[in-house]
Every structure is written in C-alpha cells, then in structure tokens.
C-alpha cells in the first residue's frame, strides 16, 4: 500500500476503541453485520427504468447472505418480461453483493435490486422482527390462488371517461353502468383459477363460468358494456 510523503512523515497515534457497527434487526434478532453472510431477511422493492416506461417489483428471501428465493414481477414494457425470466435464473444462489453487481439486463430490475439491497443491509426488511424469518416459498403467497400477480389496469379519456380493464379480482369482462353513465360495478373472470380448472380437465366454457364473478351494484345497471370495445 502506498502512502503520500505527508502521511509517511506523520507520527502514529493510537486508535480509539472499536465497537463495531450498530446492530440491525433481522429475523427476530439484533445482528452486528460484519460480512455479507451475516445478512438475512425477506423483503420487497420497486424499481423503474431510466425512461420510466416500465416498473419491476422484486421480492427476495435471503438466508445467510445467499438469495434463496426470488419473485420478479414486471409491468409496462414487453422487453422487461424477458429480462425478468433471466433475472429469476441469475439472482438465485448469489450473494447480495454479487446480485447487486450482476447485469440484470433491465434498468427497472437493477433499480429494484438496489432498493432491496438498501432495505436489507439497513435492517428494514419485512422479517426484521419475525423469528427465523419466512420459509422459502413465501414469495408465492403474494400471488394468491392461480399464481398471478396482483394487477390493476384502468384507462380513461376526458371525452369518453374511465374504463376498468383488470383489477385485483381479475380480468374485467363487463362494466355495469347506471342511467347517468357512471360505473356502479363490474363483472370479472379470475384467469388463474380458470386456467387451473381447464388444466384439470374441465370444459373451457364451464371453467369460464365458475371463475367468473361480479362486484358492486351490477343488478341495478342500466346497461353492461365491454370496456375494451364499447
């Protein structure tokens, strides 16, 4: 190691007592994180690309510094979905530091990884005060039955008003509208449940009916419209 002449000419002084870093809460314990293997936790984070065309929600389950589970959810960019497929393969088995410096192809996923890193190393994870954290597989619970992301898609223009296209319940098939043109409810089909029924051998038409439902004052509607074509 090289020192400047100014430093070389200084006389040595004793260093004060070293107490280590402040402990952080993780998985029900207070830990002085000295190395990457000291880090554990389950958490989520959101990232966005430079033009802000798309976004990524990333969920990681880290045990002793190693990423054991990764859930990558993306929206708004077709290329990002392919990046997500690669990221799910790239991230698992890496240390947090390796993942932070891994080319994840998509800016949004990279940004999400950065945000998660900050949460995890500063003890701000979802499992900070949960003894032993969450088991591997906890990420799938965010998706619910049918293993589909929770998605909300609505669209509106000043001239024609709002259109609900997809909400937490599922894909919107009809909007219930009153006599004044206000939305008072909607009909939907839960695509995850429908596909599970079809894969189980049920007729597609029957599966569609069983996976369908409605919300709001649909019975009072003056008319039902298709939000994608009317």
KAUR-V62896 format. One record per backbone hydrogen bond with DSSP energy under -1.0 kcal/mol. NH is the residue of the N-H (numbers start at 1). CO is the residue of the C=O. E is the energy in kcal/mol with one decimal. If there is no record, write none. Layout:
# KAUR-V62896
NH CO E
NH CO E
This chain:
# KAUR-V62896
8 4 -2.4
9 5 -1.7
10 7 -1.5
24 31 -2.8
26 29 -2.8
27 127 -1.6
28 128 -1.3
29 26 -1.2
31 24 -2.9
33 31 -1.0
38 35 -1.9
39 36 -1.5
41 62 -2.7
43 60 -2.2
45 58 -1.7
47 56 -2.8
49 54 -1.5
52 49 -1.5
55 75 -2.3
56 47 -2.5
57 73 -3.2
58 45 -2.9
59 71 -2.5
60 43 -2.4
61 69 -2.2
62 41 -3.2
63 66 -2.5
65 39 -3.1
66 63 -2.0
67 94 -2.9
68 61 -2.6
69 61 -1.2
71 59 -2.6
73 57 -2.7
75 55 -2.1
83 79 -1.7
84 80 -2.4
85 81 -1.4
86 82 -1.7
87 83 -2.8
88 84 -2.2
90 86 -2.5
91 87 -2.8
93 67 -3.2
94 91 -1.9
96 65 -1.4
99 95 -2.6
100 96 -1.9
101 97 -1.1
102 99 -1.3
106 104 -3.4
110 106 -2.2
111 107 -2.8
112 108 -2.1
113 109 -2.3
114 110 -2.0
115 111 -2.3
116 112 -2.5
117 113 -2.3
118 114 -1.8
119 115 -1.9
120 116 -2.8
121 117 -2.6
122 118 -1.1
123 120 -1.4
124 119 -3.3
126 42 -1.6
128 125 -1.3
130 127 -1.2
132 27 -1.6
133 130 -2.4
138 135 -1.7
142 139 -1.1
143 140 -1.5
147 144 -1.8
148 143 -1.1
153 166 -3.7
155 163 -2.8
157 161 -1.5
161 157 -2.6
163 155 -3.0
165 153 -2.6
166 153 -1.9
167 170 -2.4
170 167 -1.2
171 189 -2.1
172 165 -2.1
173 187 -2.1
174 187 -1.3
175 225 -2.9
176 185 -2.5
177 223 -2.6
178 182 -2.4
181 178 -1.8
184 176 -3.0
186 215 -2.5
187 174 -2.7
188 213 -2.6
189 171 -2.1
190 211 -2.6
194 190 -2.4
195 191 -2.5
196 192 -1.9
197 193 -2.1
198 194 -2.2
199 195 -2.7
200 196 -1.3
201 198 -1.8
202 197 -2.2
207 203 -2.7
208 204 -2.3
209 205 -1.8
210 206 -2.5
211 207 -2.0
212 209 -1.1
213 188 -2.3
215 186 -2.7
217 184 -2.6
218 216 -1.1
221 218 -1.7
222 177 -2.3
223 177 -1.7
225 175 -2.2
229 226 -1.2
230 226 -2.2
